[in-house]
């Protein structure tokens, strides 16, 4: 069966339509944006999904990944402000926000971001001392993020994070830092020990002060009690109570014997003292006191008798 000219034309037309559709339909995967160029000039950006372009006139230019990407920053040596050499590496996260700018504003996007990050790491960390470098990593990351993001903004790039992974000083510097740390810890320990000793001495002195105050108060009260006892005995004697005198003398005598007997450095040998001798002694003292009171009473009566009688007017 032969084909007529119409059939052949129809087949050619169908093939041409299929080819046009094949050239004009573009399916963009999720997470990507494609740029469209017409005769080599950028015209628009294709978003994820089904898109149509003009066949044989438009073509797909750059295929940009719009997802957040990670870029490993290799190790590099940095000289700090105090002339210490350290090896530093890091990591950077970035995301393309504008596919056209990322495709046509810079050539070699990842290489540009990498070199920009490394340069700013040297600039930022080289302006700091080693101690500041090791203790302020968060501040360094924040400063690097701000500087690199501002520099990459014209490229349609958002730098989401810059992290310093490792900071490695030389081995001899690490050893010196270890000795310095040990010396600092020993210094702190000595300061704490001195503070503890100071507090202990202060508390001990306060304790001695309180004890001395209480001893003085006790002696004062004892003296007051002694004075009061002496006053009571004196008043009793003045009233003629000889028993109070006997009790007072016996008490003092017994206390004196107790002190002599308990002395550790005494050279005397105390012989037993009979209780009857002590009682006799006290009795003798009592008799002396009675005699004194009796003599005072007799003298007072004699003085009363020697006075001339008082003559009242009524008697004359």
Backbone torsions as a table, in degrees:
resi	resn	phi	psi	omega
1	UNK	NA	125.0	-176.9
2	UNK	-92.6	155.8	178.0
3	UNK	-97.4	138.1	175.8
4	UNK	-83.5	172.1	178.4
5	UNK	-63.6	-32.6	178.6
6	UNK	-66.4	-41.5	179.7
7	UNK	-63.1	-41.9	-179.9
8	UNK	-65.2	-40.5	178.6
9	UNK	-63.7	-38.5	178.8
10	UNK	-65.2	-41.9	178.9
11	UNK	-64.0	-41.8	178.6
12	UNK	-63.1	-40.4	179.9
13	UNK	-64.5	-41.8	178.1
14	UNK	-63.2	-44.4	179.2
15	UNK	-61.8	-38.6	179.4
16	UNK	-66.3	-39.4	178.0
17	UNK	-63.5	-44.6	178.9
18	UNK	-60.6	-42.7	179.6
19	UNK	-65.5	-40.1	178.2
20	UNK	-63.7	-45.2	178.1
21	UNK	-62.2	-40.3	179.4
22	UNK	-63.2	-38.1	-179.5
23	UNK	-78.8	-26.3	-175.1
24	UNK	-95.6	-11.9	-179.2
25	UNK	-102.3	130.4	177.6
26	UNK	-130.8	129.0	176.6
27	UNK	-105.6	118.8	-176.5
28	UNK	-100.7	124.2	178.2
29	UNK	-70.2	157.8	179.0
30	UNK	-64.7	136.8	179.6
31	UNK	93.1	3.1	-179.3
32	UNK	-129.5	152.9	169.9
33	UNK	-128.9	137.4	177.7
34	UNK	-111.7	141.3	174.1
35	UNK	-93.3	147.5	-179.7
36	UNK	-112.3	129.9	179.4
37	UNK	-117.7	133.1	175.7
38	UNK	-113.3	113.2	-175.1
39	UNK	54.8	38.0	175.9
40	UNK	88.1	-0.8	-179.2
41	UNK	-110.8	138.6	-179.9
42	UNK	-66.7	134.4	178.0
43	UNK	-119.9	-44.8	-177.6
44	UNK	-160.6	176.3	-178.7
45	UNK	-119.7	134.6	179.0
46	UNK	-93.7	129.1	179.3
47	UNK	-91.5	166.6	-179.9
48	UNK	-57.3	139.1	-179.9
49	UNK	122.2	-161.7	-178.9
50	UNK	-88.3	127.3	-178.0
51	UNK	-134.0	152.1	179.1
52	UNK	-117.2	137.3	174.6
53	UNK	-128.2	167.7	178.9
54	UNK	-81.1	117.2	-177.3
55	UNK	-64.4	146.6	175.5
56	UNK	64.4	-2.8	177.8
57	UNK	-114.5	-49.9	177.4
58	UNK	-96.1	151.4	174.0
59	UNK	-144.1	157.8	178.2
60	UNK	-77.1	129.0	179.3
61	UNK	-92.3	-98.3	-178.2
62	UNK	-93.7	141.2	175.0
63	UNK	-106.2	102.9	-172.1
64	UNK	-99.6	132.5	175.2
65	UNK	-82.5	116.7	-176.7
66	UNK	-92.8	-0.4	178.4
67	UNK	-80.5	159.6	177.7
68	UNK	-68.5	132.1	-176.1
69	UNK	-122.2	156.6	-179.2
70	UNK	-112.8	142.1	-178.1
71	UNK	-129.7	120.6	-178.8
72	UNK	-82.4	124.9	179.2
73	UNK	-94.1	118.6	-176.5
74	UNK	-69.3	164.9	-179.1
75	UNK	-69.5	137.6	176.5
76	UNK	-143.0	153.3	-180.0
77	UNK	-91.4	138.3	-177.6
78	UNK	-128.9	138.5	175.6
79	UNK	-102.3	119.7	-177.5
80	UNK	-77.8	177.4	-177.9
81	UNK	-64.8	-31.2	178.2
82	UNK	-95.0	25.8	172.1
83	UNK	63.2	34.6	173.3
84	UNK	-101.2	134.5	-179.1
85	UNK	-97.7	124.5	-179.5
86	UNK	-130.3	150.4	176.0
87	UNK	-100.2	127.6	-173.2
88	UNK	-129.9	136.8	169.6
89	UNK	-133.5	165.8	-175.3
90	UNK	-158.3	-167.8	-179.2
91	UNK	-150.3	143.2	-178.4
92	UNK	-129.8	140.8	176.2
93	UNK	-115.5	134.4	-179.9
94	UNK	-143.2	161.6	179.6
95	UNK	-143.3	136.8	178.2
96	UNK	-81.0	122.0	177.6
97	UNK	-100.5	-29.9	-179.6
98	UNK	-128.1	109.0	-174.8
99	UNK	-65.6	-38.8	-178.4
100	UNK	-64.8	-45.4	179.3
101	UNK	-65.3	-42.6	-179.9
102	UNK	-64.4	-29.3	-177.1
103	UNK	-85.1	-34.5	-169.8
104	UNK	-116.6	-8.4	179.9
105	UNK	-92.0	-18.7	-178.2
106	UNK	-145.2	147.2	177.7
107	UNK	-105.0	125.6	-177.4
108	UNK	72.9	71.7	-172.1
109	UNK	-59.7	-51.6	-177.0
110	UNK	-63.6	-40.8	178.3
111	UNK	-64.1	-37.5	178.4
112	UNK	-66.1	-44.8	179.0
113	UNK	-63.5	-41.2	-179.8
114	UNK	-61.4	-49.5	-179.3
115	UNK	-66.8	-36.3	176.7
116	UNK	-63.4	-42.5	179.8
117	UNK	-66.1	-45.5	-179.6
118	UNK	-62.6	-40.9	180.0
119	UNK	-63.4	-44.1	-178.9
120	UNK	-71.9	-29.0	174.0
121	UNK	-62.9	-44.7	177.6
122	UNK	-63.5	-39.0	-178.3
123	UNK	-68.2	-48.6	-175.7
124	UNK	-70.0	-48.9	-176.4
125	UNK	-76.2	-25.0	176.8
126	UNK	-72.7	-15.1	178.9
127	UNK	-93.0	10.5	-176.5
128	UNK	-123.1	153.7	173.3
129	UNK	-75.0	163.8	-176.6
130	UNK	-63.7	-44.8	-179.8
131	UNK	-61.7	-42.1	177.5
132	UNK	-65.7	-34.8	-179.6
133	UNK	-65.7	-39.9	-176.3
134	UNK	-79.2	-24.4	-174.2
135	UNK	-103.4	-8.4	-176.2
136	UNK	-123.6	48.9	-177.1
137	UNK	-65.4	-37.5	179.2
138	UNK	-63.6	-41.5	178.8
139	UNK	-65.0	-37.3	178.0
140	UNK	-64.5	-45.1	179.3
141	UNK	-61.5	-41.2	-179.8
142	UNK	-66.0	-42.3	179.5
143	UNK	-66.3	-42.2	177.7
144	UNK	-62.5	-41.9	179.6
145	UNK	-60.8	-43.5	-178.6
146	UNK	-65.3	-43.5	-176.6
147	UNK	-69.9	-47.2	-177.2
148	UNK	-68.1	-39.3	179.7
149	UNK	-64.5	-40.2	177.9
150	UNK	-64.5	-38.5	-179.8
151	UNK	-71.6	-31.8	-177.1
152	UNK	-90.3	-3.6	-177.6
153	UNK	-59.9	-41.8	178.4
154	UNK	-62.3	-15.6	-179.5
155	UNK	-88.5	2.4	-176.7
156	UNK	75.1	26.7	-175.1
157	UNK	-113.5	140.4	172.0
158	UNK	-113.8	114.0	176.0
159	UNK	-82.0	110.9	-175.1
160	UNK	-86.3	-27.6	-177.2
161	UNK	-163.3	140.0	171.5
162	UNK	-130.5	122.1	-177.0
163	UNK	-124.8	134.0	171.7
164	UNK	-87.2	119.9	-176.9
165	UNK	-83.2	-54.9	-174.9
166	UNK	-134.2	140.8	171.7
167	UNK	-124.1	111.1	-172.7
168	UNK	-117.4	101.2	173.0
169	UNK	-72.8	165.7	176.1
170	UNK	-62.0	158.8	-176.3
171	UNK	-61.5	-42.4	-179.5
172	UNK	-65.7	-33.5	177.8
173	UNK	-70.3	-37.1	176.5
174	UNK	-63.8	-40.0	178.0
175	UNK	-64.1	-42.3	178.1
176	UNK	-63.4	-40.0	178.4
177	UNK	-65.2	-35.6	176.8
178	UNK	-64.6	-42.6	177.5
179	UNK	-64.8	-39.8	178.4
180	UNK	-63.1	-42.0	178.9
181	UNK	-63.9	-40.7	179.3
182	UNK	-64.9	-41.6	177.9
183	UNK	-63.1	-40.0	179.0
184	UNK	-65.2	-40.6	179.1
185	UNK	-67.3	-39.0	177.0
186	UNK	-63.3	-39.6	177.6
187	UNK	-61.2	-45.0	179.3
188	UNK	-63.9	-38.7	179.0
189	UNK	-64.1	-41.8	178.0
190	UNK	-64.7	-39.4	178.6
191	UNK	-63.7	-42.9	178.7
192	UNK	-64.5	-39.8	178.3
193	UNK	-64.6	-41.7	178.2
194	UNK	-64.1	-40.9	177.7
195	UNK	-63.2	-41.0	178.4
196	UNK	-63.5	-43.1	177.8
197	UNK	-62.7	-40.3	178.6
198	UNK	-61.8	-46.5	179.1
199	UNK	-63.7	-38.6	178.9
200	UNK	-63.5	-44.6	178.6
201	UNK	-64.1	-38.9	178.7
202	UNK	-63.7	-44.9	179.5
203	UNK	-65.0	-38.8	178.6
204	UNK	-64.7	-43.0	178.4
205	UNK	-63.7	-39.6	177.1
206	UNK	-65.1	-36.3	177.0
207	UNK	-64.8	-44.0	177.4
208	UNK	-62.8	-39.2	178.7
209	UNK	-62.1	-45.2	179.9
210	UNK	-65.2	-40.8	179.0
211	UNK	-64.3	-42.9	179.0
212	UNK	-63.3	-39.7	178.8
213	UNK	-63.0	-43.2	-179.6
214	UNK	-69.0	-36.7	176.3
215	UNK	-63.2	-43.6	178.8
216	UNK	-62.8	-40.3	178.7
217	UNK	-64.3	-40.1	178.9
218	UNK	-65.1	-42.8	178.5
219	UNK	-64.1	-37.1	179.3
220	UNK	-64.3	-43.2	178.7
221	UNK	-67.9	-35.7	177.2
222	UNK	-64.1	-41.8	178.7
223	UNK	-64.6	-39.8	177.6
224	UNK	-62.5	-40.8	178.8
225	UNK	-65.4	-40.1	178.9
226	UNK	-63.7	-44.2	179.7
227	UNK	-63.7	-39.5	178.7
228	UNK	-64.6	-41.1	178.4
229	UNK	-63.4	-42.3	178.7
230	UNK	-63.1	-39.6	179.6
231	UNK	-64.7	-41.9	179.8
232	UNK	-63.5	-42.8	179.3
233	UNK	-64.0	-41.6	180.0
234	UNK	-62.5	-43.4	178.6
235	UNK	-63.8	-38.8	178.7
236	UNK	-65.2	-40.6	-180.0
237	UNK	-65.8	-40.7	-179.3
238	UNK	-65.1	-23.8	177.5
239	UNK	-89.3	0.3	178.2
240	UNK	91.5	13.9	179.2
241	UNK	-87.9	97.8	-177.1
242	UNK	-74.9	-27.5	-178.8
243	UNK	-61.0	-35.3	177.5
244	UNK	-63.1	-40.5	176.9
245	UNK	-64.2	-41.9	179.3
246	UNK	-61.4	-43.9	-179.6
247	UNK	-63.7	-42.5	-177.9
248	UNK	-65.2	-44.5	-179.8
249	UNK	-67.4	-40.6	179.4
250	UNK	-63.8	-39.5	-179.9
251	UNK	-64.0	-46.3	179.7
252	UNK	-65.7	-37.7	-179.5
253	UNK	-65.0	-43.8	179.4
254	UNK	-64.7	-42.1	178.1
255	UNK	-62.0	-39.8	179.1
256	UNK	-65.3	-42.3	178.4
257	UNK	-64.1	-37.1	179.3
258	UNK	-64.3	-44.6	178.9
259	UNK	-63.3	-40.7	179.8
260	UNK	-66.2	-40.5	-178.0
261	UNK	-70.4	-29.1	-178.0
262	UNK	-91.8	-1.4	-179.5
263	UNK	-70.7	131.7	-177.4
264	UNK	-80.4	-24.7	-176.9
265	UNK	-103.6	18.5	-178.1
266	UNK	-74.4	137.6	179.2
267	UNK	-103.2	0.1	-178.3
268	UNK	-91.2	147.1	174.9
269	UNK	-103.2	113.1	-176.2
270	UNK	-86.0	127.1	176.3
271	UNK	-89.4	151.5	179.0
272	UNK	-58.8	139.2	-178.7
273	UNK	-109.5	126.2	-179.0
274	UNK	-71.3	140.2	177.9
275	UNK	-63.2	-32.0	-179.2
276	UNK	-66.7	-35.4	177.5
277	UNK	-63.8	-42.3	179.3
278	UNK	-63.3	-41.9	179.7
279	UNK	-66.0	-39.7	178.7
280	UNK	-63.7	-40.4	178.6
281	UNK	-62.1	-45.9	178.7
282	UNK	-63.1	-38.2	177.9
283	UNK	-64.1	-40.7	176.9
284	UNK	-60.8	-41.7	178.2
285	UNK	-62.5	-39.3	178.6
286	UNK	-64.6	-41.4	178.8
287	UNK	-62.4	-38.3	178.8
288	UNK	-62.9	-42.2	179.8
289	UNK	-64.3	-41.0	177.5
290	UNK	-60.9	-42.8	-179.7
291	UNK	-61.3	-41.3	179.5
292	UNK	-62.8	-46.1	-179.9
293	UNK	-63.7	-38.6	-180.0
294	UNK	-65.0	-41.3	179.7
295	UNK	-65.3	-40.7	179.4
296	UNK	-64.9	-36.5	179.2
297	UNK	-67.7	-42.1	179.9
298	UNK	-63.9	-43.2	-179.5
299	UNK	-63.9	-39.4	179.1
300	UNK	-64.9	-38.7	179.1
301	UNK	-67.1	-39.1	179.1
302	UNK	-64.4	-40.5	179.6
303	UNK	-66.6	-33.6	178.3
304	UNK	-69.1	-38.4	-179.8
305	UNK	-72.0	-30.1	-178.1
306	UNK	-75.5	-14.2	179.6
307	UNK	-71.7	141.0	177.8
308	UNK	-68.0	148.0	-179.8
309	UNK	-68.6	145.6	-180.0
310	UNK	-90.5	121.2	-177.7
311	UNK	-94.2	120.4	178.0
312	UNK	-86.5	150.9	-178.6
313	UNK	-61.1	-30.6	-177.1
314	UNK	-66.7	-29.0	-177.7
315	UNK	-75.2	-30.3	178.5
316	UNK	-79.4	NA	NA
